[in-house]
Amino acid sequence: MKRLLQIIFLILSELIFSQNISGNVMSEDEVMIPKVLIVNMTTNQKTYSDAYGKFLIDANIGDEIRFAKESYRLGKIVITSNQFQSIKLEKIPQEIEEVKIINKRLAESQEEKLRKDIGLPKGPEKPREKPADAVDDIVKPLIGIPPTLNFQAIYDVVSGKSRRLRRLYKYEDLQEGLTWIKNNVDWEYFRDAGIEPQKMNDFLMFALRDEKVLMYMKAKNIGGLTIALDNNIGAYLERITQSK
C-alpha cells in the first residue's frame, strides 16, 4: 500500500510540475519563422516550429530553451512562467562583396607602375598546384586523336605526389574551416549541452564525419552549421560515455 501511494505521489508530482510551454518564433520585423529547431537544454527534448512559427514543448520553470535556424543567430530564453512565449530571432547579415567594374589591364598597369615607383619587389604568386588525375591527365590524352603523353602527370601519379597534394589541400581547408567555426560558433551552447571546452576539437572532428556539417562549414553558414552540430551531440556524448 505504501509503495502504491509513493507511485501515485510521483505521478501527481509530474502532472503538477510538468507543463507545456507554447509560443511562436518570429523575425525582428515580426514575420513568423517555420521549422526552427527548439531544444530544452534541461531535458534535451527537441521540437520544431510549425508552418506558422508556432511551437509546443514540455518545460518547467527554470528550464533554458534554445532556438536555432539557418541564417539566424541562436536564440535562448529561461522559462519563468507558463505564459505564451514570443521569441524574436536576429537575422544574420549576408555579406555582399562590393562589385567594381574596372579595366583590368589598366588596373594591373597602374599597380605595376606604383610598385616600381616606390621600389617594392613584386609580391609572390603561389596558386595551388593542380594535382594530376590518372583519368583526366593520363588516360584521356592517351585515347585522344592524336594520342599524347603527359610525362609530368604520369610521374606525379606514380610517385604519389598527386595523392600528397590532395591530402595537403584537404588538411589546409580543414584547418581553415575549424578556425572559422571556433571564431563564429557560440560555444556556450555546446558546453551547456555537456561538451567540455577541452573536448571541443574532438567533438568537431567527430561531427565533421557528417556531410551536412562539412557542407555548412564550407559554405560558412552559421545557422545551418549550428543545427548540424546539434544533431551530433547525442551520438558524441554516447561515444565518450562508452569509452570511459
Secondary structure as the mmCIF struct_conf table of DSSP 4:
data_model
#
loop_
_struct_conf.conf_type_id
_struct_conf.id
_struct_conf.beg_label_comp_id
_struct_conf.beg_label_asym_id
_struct_conf.beg_label_seq_id
_struct_conf.end_label_comp_id
_struct_conf.end_label_asym_id
_struct_conf.end_label_seq_id
HELX_RH_AL_P HELX_RH_AL_P1 LYS A 2 PHE A 17
STRN STRN1 GLN A 19 SER A 27
TURN_TY1_P TURN_TY1_P1 GLU A 28 ASP A 29
STRN STRN2 MET A 32 MET A 32
BEND BEND1 LYS A 35 LYS A 35
STRN STRN3 LEU A 37 ASN A 40
TURN_TY1_P TURN_TY1_P2 MET A 41 THR A 43
STRN STRN4 LYS A 46 TYR A 48
TURN_TY1_P TURN_TY1_P3 ALA A 51 TYR A 52
BEND BEND2 GLY A 53 GLY A 53
STRN STRN5 LYS A 54 ALA A 59
TURN_TY1_P TURN_TY1_P4 ILE A 61 GLY A 62
STRN STRN6 GLU A 64 ALA A 68
TURN_TY1_P TURN_TY1_P5 GLU A 70 SER A 71
STRN STRN7 TYR A 72 TYR A 72
STRN STRN8 GLY A 75 VAL A 78
BEND BEND3 SER A 81 GLN A 83
STRN STRN9 GLN A 85 LEU A 89
HELX_LH_PP_P HELX_LH_PP_P1 GLU A 90 GLU A 90
STRN STRN10 LYS A 91 LYS A 91
HELX_LH_PP_P HELX_LH_PP_P2 ILE A 92 GLU A 95
HELX_LH_PP_P HELX_LH_PP_P3 GLU A 97 VAL A 99
HELX_RH_AL_P HELX_RH_AL_P2 LYS A 104 ASP A 117
TURN_TY1_P TURN_TY1_P6 ILE A 118 GLY A 119
HELX_LH_PP_P HELX_LH_PP_P4 LEU A 120 PRO A 124
HELX_LH_PP_P HELX_LH_PP_P5 PRO A 127 ALA A 132
HELX_RH_PI_P HELX_RH_PI_P1 ALA A 134 VAL A 139
HELX_RH_AL_P HELX_RH_AL_P3 LYS A 140 LEU A 142
TURN_TY1_P TURN_TY1_P7 ILE A 143 ILE A 143
BEND BEND4 GLY A 144 PRO A 146
HELX_RH_AL_P HELX_RH_AL_P4 PHE A 151 SER A 159
TURN_TY1_P TURN_TY1_P8 GLY A 160 GLY A 160
HELX_RH_AL_P HELX_RH_AL_P5 LYS A 161 ASN A 184
BEND BEND5 VAL A 185 VAL A 185
HELX_RH_AL_P HELX_RH_AL_P6 TRP A 187 ASP A 192
TURN_TY1_P TURN_TY1_P9 ALA A 193 GLY A 194
HELX_RH_3T_P HELX_RH_3T_P1 PRO A 197 LYS A 199
HELX_RH_AL_P HELX_RH_AL_P7 MET A 200 ALA A 207
TURN_TY1_P TURN_TY1_P10 LEU A 208 ARG A 209
BEND BEND6 ASP A 210 ASP A 210
HELX_RH_AL_P HELX_RH_AL_P8 GLU A 211 ALA A 219
TURN_TY1_P TURN_TY1_P11 LYS A 220 LYS A 220
HELX_RH_AL_P HELX_RH_AL_P9 ILE A 222 SER A 243
#
